[in-house]
């Protein structure tokens, strides 16, 4: 029988996969390593938190969401790259929006 899937397992899986992906990103070696180590550490924290007090577990879920949102930014080495990516997001959003409406 499979154990129930908890948000700690989902967070740990996300951070573990992101740690591996970060190692292959087009960024400086230092940024890749820092991001991968931070992601792997968060995966370990998420697994260990499954045994924490319920009040702590509830608040850590919010921390996982924030960390999962901000950690990818560590791979961006210049504002120009972030600007191009954000511009692409805006163009893609406009295309989807015009196709949907």
C-alpha beads as a LAMMPS data file, in Angstrom:
LAMMPS data file: protein, C-alpha beads

101 atoms
100 bonds

1 atom types
1 bond types

-500.0 500.0 xlo xhi
-500.0 500.0 ylo yhi
-500.0 500.0 zlo zhi

Masses

1 110.0

Atoms # bond

1 1 1 0.000 0.000 0.000
2 1 1 1.292 3.451 -0.897
3 1 1 1.798 6.078 1.779
4 1 1 -0.400 9.152 1.453
5 1 1 1.082 11.932 -0.629
6 1 1 1.689 14.908 1.633
7 1 1 2.661 18.416 0.691
8 1 1 6.088 17.756 2.248
9 1 1 6.703 14.989 -0.278
10 1 1 5.552 17.219 -3.125
11 1 1 7.805 20.051 -1.954
12 1 1 10.756 17.687 -1.485
13 1 1 10.251 16.254 -4.977
14 1 1 10.074 19.741 -6.506
15 1 1 13.224 20.951 -4.761
16 1 1 15.124 17.716 -5.526
17 1 1 14.261 17.890 -9.229
18 1 1 15.051 21.604 -9.321
19 1 1 18.450 20.910 -7.734
20 1 1 19.254 18.572 -10.616
21 1 1 17.907 20.975 -13.228
22 1 1 19.862 23.869 -11.726
23 1 1 23.103 22.005 -12.380
24 1 1 22.366 22.059 -16.124
25 1 1 21.140 25.671 -16.356
26 1 1 22.883 28.278 -18.458
27 1 1 24.301 30.268 -15.566
28 1 1 27.691 30.733 -13.967
29 1 1 29.036 27.638 -12.200
30 1 1 28.818 29.398 -8.827
31 1 1 25.156 30.278 -9.319
32 1 1 24.332 26.751 -10.478
33 1 1 26.064 25.190 -7.473
34 1 1 24.523 27.583 -4.915
35 1 1 21.054 27.091 -6.353
36 1 1 21.436 23.308 -6.468
37 1 1 22.719 23.135 -2.880
38 1 1 19.967 25.408 -1.603
39 1 1 17.329 23.385 -3.426
40 1 1 18.722 20.090 -2.120
41 1 1 18.803 21.506 1.401
42 1 1 15.177 22.589 1.116
43 1 1 14.260 19.103 -0.107
44 1 1 15.834 17.679 3.056
45 1 1 14.053 20.212 5.249
46 1 1 10.734 19.379 3.606
47 1 1 11.236 15.665 4.285
48 1 1 12.272 16.273 7.881
49 1 1 9.351 18.637 8.442
50 1 1 6.925 15.786 7.892
51 1 1 7.687 14.767 11.469
52 1 1 7.368 18.253 12.933
53 1 1 4.632 19.646 15.099
54 1 1 1.448 20.296 13.086
55 1 1 1.589 24.054 13.681
56 1 1 5.079 24.195 12.220
57 1 1 4.060 22.031 9.281
58 1 1 1.227 24.391 8.448
59 1 1 3.483 27.432 8.259
60 1 1 6.253 25.661 6.365
61 1 1 3.889 25.068 3.458
62 1 1 3.849 28.815 2.884
63 1 1 7.633 28.942 3.041
64 1 1 7.875 26.223 0.378
65 1 1 5.684 28.261 -1.956
66 1 1 7.771 31.394 -1.494
67 1 1 11.054 29.489 -1.864
68 1 1 9.796 27.689 -4.970
69 1 1 8.900 31.052 -6.475
70 1 1 12.172 32.869 -5.690
71 1 1 14.852 30.182 -6.021
72 1 1 14.783 30.097 -9.843
73 1 1 15.723 33.792 -9.838
74 1 1 19.090 32.809 -8.367
75 1 1 20.038 31.356 -11.749
76 1 1 19.551 34.648 -13.587
77 1 1 22.874 36.417 -13.757
78 1 1 21.914 39.774 -15.224
79 1 1 18.928 42.108 -15.342
80 1 1 19.058 41.932 -19.152
81 1 1 18.369 38.198 -19.080
82 1 1 15.523 38.706 -16.617
83 1 1 14.173 41.526 -18.791
84 1 1 14.181 39.362 -21.920
85 1 1 12.506 36.522 -20.064
86 1 1 9.857 38.815 -18.607
87 1 1 9.263 40.320 -22.047
88 1 1 8.766 36.836 -23.443
89 1 1 6.281 36.075 -20.658
90 1 1 4.297 39.227 -21.460
91 1 1 4.235 38.431 -25.210
92 1 1 3.168 34.839 -24.538
93 1 1 0.466 35.982 -22.137
94 1 1 -0.886 38.437 -24.731
95 1 1 -1.010 35.703 -27.387
96 1 1 -2.859 33.313 -25.092
97 1 1 -5.232 36.016 -23.967
98 1 1 -6.077 37.056 -27.537
99 1 1 -6.629 33.407 -28.522
100 1 1 -8.897 32.765 -25.521
101 1 1 -11.081 35.840 -25.932

Bonds

1 1 1 2
2 1 2 3
3 1 3 4
4 1 4 5
5 1 5 6
6 1 6 7
7 1 7 8
8 1 8 9
9 1 9 10
10 1 10 11
11 1 11 12
12 1 12 13
13 1 13 14
14 1 14 15
15 1 15 16
16 1 16 17
17 1 17 18
18 1 18 19
19 1 19 20
20 1 20 21
21 1 21 22
22 1 22 23
23 1 23 24
24 1 24 25
25 1 25 26
26 1 26 27
27 1 27 28
28 1 28 29
29 1 29 30
30 1 30 31
31 1 31 32
32 1 32 33
33 1 33 34
34 1 34 35
35 1 35 36
36 1 36 37
37 1 37 38
38 1 38 39
39 1 39 40
40 1 40 41
41 1 41 42
42 1 42 43
43 1 43 44
44 1 44 45
45 1 45 46
46 1 46 47
47 1 47 48
48 1 48 49
49 1 49 50
50 1 50 51
51 1 51 52
52 1 52 53
53 1 53 54
54 1 54 55
55 1 55 56
56 1 56 57
57 1 57 58
58 1 58 59
59 1 59 60
60 1 60 61
61 1 61 62
62 1 62 63
63 1 63 64
64 1 64 65
65 1 65 66
66 1 66 67
67 1 67 68
68 1 68 69
69 1 69 70
70 1 70 71
71 1 71 72
72 1 72 73
73 1 73 74
74 1 74 75
75 1 75 76
76 1 76 77
77 1 77 78
78 1 78 79
79 1 79 80
80 1 80 81
81 1 81 82
82 1 82 83
83 1 83 84
84 1 84 85
85 1 85 86
86 1 86 87
87 1 87 88
88 1 88 89
89 1 89 90
90 1 90 91
91 1 91 92
92 1 92 93
93 1 93 94
94 1 94 95
95 1 95 96
96 1 96 97
97 1 97 98
98 1 98 99
99 1 99 100
100 1 100 101
